[in-house]
Amino acid sequence: MDPIFLKDVEAAGKAGPAGAQFAAMEQAGIPVPQILYLFAFKPRMTDHLSRLTQELMRGPSPLSPGQRELIAAFTSSRNQCPF
């Protein structure tokens, strides 16, 4: 994954409470999605987005969570965006 454009956001995310999780992911060879750095940098500002995503992906729906994940992964691949 390409390095994040906003270096201060990445540095603050790694230094914050989620830093250990980011380090563990990197050590395991798992790329850290860049949006997670933003969530860690400004959690109060991104909390609503996190709740919306959780409701969309896990809330009541005629589609199973797996089907929703598959749709999201397919859409991301079509947009050339790592999922």
Contacts in CASP RR format, 6 or more apart in sequence:
PFRMAT RR
TARGET T0000
AUTHOR 0000-0000-0000
METHOD contacts of the structure
MODEL  1
MDPIFLKDVEAAGKAGPAGAQFAAMEQAGIPVPQILYLFAFKPRMTDHLS
RLTQELMRGPSPLSPGQRELIAAFTSSRNQCPF
1 31 0 8 1.000
1 32 0 8 1.000
1 33 0 8 1.000
1 34 0 8 1.000
1 82 0 8 1.000
3 10 0 8 1.000
4 10 0 8 1.000
4 34 0 8 1.000
4 37 0 8 1.000
6 37 0 8 1.000
9 37 0 8 1.000
9 38 0 8 1.000
9 41 0 8 1.000
10 34 0 8 1.000
10 37 0 8 1.000
12 37 0 8 1.000
12 40 0 8 1.000
12 41 0 8 1.000
13 19 0 8 1.000
13 22 0 8 1.000
13 37 0 8 1.000
13 40 0 8 1.000
13 41 0 8 1.000
14 22 0 8 1.000
14 23 0 8 1.000
14 37 0 8 1.000
16 40 0 8 1.000
17 40 0 8 1.000
18 36 0 8 1.000
18 39 0 8 1.000
18 40 0 8 1.000
19 40 0 8 1.000
22 32 0 8 1.000
22 36 0 8 1.000
22 37 0 8 1.000
22 40 0 8 1.000
25 31 0 8 1.000
25 32 0 8 1.000
26 32 0 8 1.000
31 82 0 8 1.000
33 82 0 8 1.000
38 46 0 8 1.000
39 46 0 8 1.000
39 49 0 8 1.000
39 50 0 8 1.000
56 68 0 8 1.000
57 65 0 8 1.000
57 68 0 8 1.000
57 69 0 8 1.000
57 72 0 8 1.000
58 65 0 8 1.000
61 68 0 8 1.000
63 71 0 8 1.000
72 83 0 8 1.000
73 83 0 8 1.000
76 82 0 8 1.000
76 83 0 8 1.000
77 83 0 8 1.000
END
